[in-house]
Amino acid sequence: MALARPGQQISLLPSLLSHYNSLHGRGLRHSTVAHAATRQRGIALPGGLDSLGRIGNVVADEPISLQELRVRDVKEVSYVSRRRLTDDVGFDPDAVDEEGLPLVYNEAKITEFWRDRWGELASRWTTFAGITIPWLSRLATAVLRGRLEQEQVQLAKDAVRNFERLGATYIKIGQVLSVRPDVLPVPVMQELARLQDNITPFDTTAARAVVETDLGQPIDAIFSEFSERPIAAASLAQVYRARLRATGEEVAVKVQRPDALSTISKDLYVMRRAVVVYERLIRRFTAQTTDYQVLLSTFAEGLYTEMDFRNEGLNMLKMQEVLDASEFFDSSEIVIPKPFMPLSSRRVLVMEFIRGQKLASLPRAEIRALVEVGQTAFLVQLLDVGYLHADPHPGNLMKVTEGPNAGKLALLDFGLVAEVPAADREAMVSATIHLGNRDWNALIDDFIALGFLPGGSDRGRIIPVMDTVLSPYLRGGGAKAFNFQMLSQDLLNASLQIPFSVPPYMSLLARAVATLEGIALSGNPDYQMVAEAYPFVVRKVLRNSSSGSRMLLRDIVFDANGKVKPTRMSAILNAALGHVAEQTDGFVDFDAVPAEGAPLQDVLAFLLSPEARDLRPLLLQELVDGLELLGRDQLRRAYARLPTLAPRLPFLPALPAPPQPPVFVPGRGFMGLHEFVETAAPPLTRAEEIYLQSLTELARSLTGFDVSDLAPTMILQMVLTPSQQARELQGALSSASGIPGSSGVIAQMSRKAVDALAERFALRFGLSSDVLFPAMPALRSMLPSAL
């Protein structure tokens, strides 16, 4: 199998089938393969690919011209962090290595580099074919014999060995596939996960030579100790334990594999041609519009950037900086190794040594506690600071076991970091809210903003598919517990029906999400990532003062008629304080109220804090509505009880009710009591009765106090004497909150509540509140405005 020169055409699949035929000494009919394939459980070909013959025909009938390959500038779309371009003084982005290979990923320059090196490319292709074709032959045999399900684990083990033999590029591909349930069955992913750790180390003599070449000094001049063997080996590098001669500090020294840049660059150049085949098949038989060449370019840029260890050191410094500045996270809860930048180069990174234990090997209780910290850190990176560790595989998460940080979570390996723009962060938060509300139309807007759907999408076609695919993950939609792997497969199926595409940066984010979920599930089988992330999303929406966040807040708490949903409000207040209903069946359940909510003191403290500044007006509106409805209801009940209050004498019939005294109304004069009640407290409609009941339940869930226990006479007194009501309300809030400096907020809320109630009451009499309540101006002067 030879690689085509420029102007020639590539036809990959027919060549593989031809090689398989020669191995077995007979022709292999496409229909035979297709019949065997369709009998295998767990094989899911894209829609319409019910025959391997049809796949072969697509490739054979339309061979690939090298001119089809598109050279992309991925700098603006991949989001891979290139800190050296901005933070490393004197760095030359056009620099090349000793062979002339670009040090920064640039497809045009890499293509030009390999254009005249066909001998090296052919040699690499021969190596690739010699390793993979025997494996493909065994795979085809398993399919033909109907034994794929029984042999898939062994085939996966063989694939792991093949990836290791092929080197760093394919190891990285295997690591990506190890968390892709839309591509592989779970048993195969589990085997590929071994690629995270069990990598054969290269010779220490070669490693020492790299260190001395890059740092320009003998090993012994820099380090007083340098381990004879690596303490860890990965696909791109291996790590040694050492001690700095100058300071005595124990450090980890990460050394890149020799020739890694040349090998990876060569592999990526060849892979781009194979991607054209896959892209053509997907677009022929599904509705997907994903640009797989850009997707590979994103993977390639990330992998290429990982090989610049100075860039990794700068990533570590930047990550510590942004987490220190975040108001959502206490950065002291995690440990990021400190890099020694003067002793670091493109191929060598010297950093603080961390003694620890891998998260996956800990008892469940410890995993659960540390995952909670890791999840918060991840959410802060993704949705707050927009600087995301994009490779959090199990080997990169550890519990520190020694030193002052013992017991904390350590994050390692910052070679691959994504920078997520603010617009995308807001769209992700918005999508979470709209998903929970089942607002499919708004969710389509979010997906368009994120690049999942094209701008001119047919909403009438897409909404039913969204409803079908996503509703089972929502409360009341079938109680299907959220699982990233299950959702990935469902979204893959949806891509057969709608023009769904995968934005390049999602290849970074999706892997991070799936990996964290997998680690969390090992400590808690009931773990649901998005449900656990809900409190953070709520706090993010509440704290962000942008108009978009205020609209999202209204989307959460208001119904279609513009009324606050009391249960939703209770759930949000509890979620903001970290109290989320457990054992919910849904992916996102905005209406689930925890059995044991936050203490009243905490609720009031939160409501009076700056974090709730956008929530207070909504809650104040409901407070006024509730007090007004409650006052009307209780006033009518008190009036209805008047006949029962007449004194009764033994052995005599009930005495007639005494005459009802008139009520003096400022600005109106005296009114009969009946007329006064009917004017001040018109009967509640059925809808108002239901709403009052829901508000009463909200008050009970937040405070433990049942307002129905109030005596009607007390309600009547509060309505008729708003100045007393205001003083009592302010006093209750002040004593309950106990927050220094909260008096201004309390005064403002009290003043607005009293003004609103007085205005509503006065309007029923056709008067202004100052006329009906002459004491209002004086009362306002007693309640200073909030700071």
Secondary structure, 3 states (H helix, E strand, C coil): CCCCCCCCEECHHHHHHHHHHHHHCCCCCHHHHHHHHHCCCCCCCCCCCCCHHHHHHHHHHCCEEHHHCCCCCCCCCCCECCCHHHHCCCCCCCCECCCCCECCCCHHHHHHHHHCCHHHHHHHHHHHHHHHHHHHHHHHHHHHCCCHHHHHHHHHHHHHHHHHHHCHHHHHHHHHHCCCCCCCCHHHHHHHHHHHCCCCCCCHHHHHHHHHHHHCCCHHHHEEEECCCCCEECCCEEEEEEEECCCCCEEEEEEECCCHHHHHHHHHHHHHHHHHHHHHHHHHHCCCCCCHHHHHHHHHHHHHHHCCHHHHHHHHHHHHHHHHHCCCCCHHHEECCCECHHHCCCCEEEEECCCEEEHHHCCHHHHHHHHHHHHHHHHHHHHHHCEEECCCCHHHEEEECCCCCCCCEEECCCCCEEECCHHHHHHHHHHHHHHHCCCHHHHHHHHHHHCCCCCCCCHHHHHHHHHHHHHHHECCCCCCCCCHHHHHHHHHHHCCCCCCCCCCCHHHHHHHHHHHHHHHHHHCCCCCHHHHHHHHHHHHHHHCCCHHHHHHHHHHHECCCCCECHHHHHHHHHHHCCCCCCCCCCCECCCCCCCCCCCHHHHHHHHCCHHHCCCHHHHHHHHHHHHHHHHHHHHHHHHHCHHHHCCCCCCCCCCCCCCCCCEEECCCEEECHHHHHHHHCCCCCHHHHHHHHHHHHHHHHHHCCCHHHCCHHHHHHHHHCHHHHHHHHHHHHHHHHCCCCCHHHHHHHHHHHHHHHHHHHHHCCCCCHHHHCCCHHHHHHHCCCCC
